[in-house]
Amino acid sequence: MANAFAAGLASRLGQADYLTSELERGVLASAERSVSSRKRFIEILNAEGASLFDARETLEEIINQLKRLPACTAHGSELETVVDVWETFERPADDCERPDQWR
């Protein structure tokens, strides 16, 4: 009961033989605060879940983009190919450094 209600209220409830109007008001107020607190917590969890989902989608897009890049090395490829691959790598790296875009 101490988790659901204030410690003092839980103690008084444990000692009471019956529910007085004062205890009833305390229980109702405490229950309303508890419900409100849990609703806020659920909203926060849902927002975090949505943010993680968006981040995962962005990461999957980046991975797919990187998989499509041609294999190249600085010494074995034409300069234009190396520059194209470099620029393509830079865009996802910039995206990873700006997580604000995921929201």
JOTABEL-V505545 format. One line per field, one symbol per residue. phi: phi as a letter, one per 40 degrees, with the letter a starting at -180 (. if undefined). psi: psi as a letter, one per 40 degrees, with the letter a starting at -180 (. if undefined). Layout:
phi: ???
psi: ???
//
This chain:
phi: .cccbddccccccccccacccccccccccccccccccccccccccccccccccccccccccccccccccccabccbbcdccccccdccccdccccccbccccc
psi: ddddiiddddddddeidihidddddddddddddddddddddddddddddddddddddddddddddddeiihiiddeiiddddddddddddddddddegedee.
//
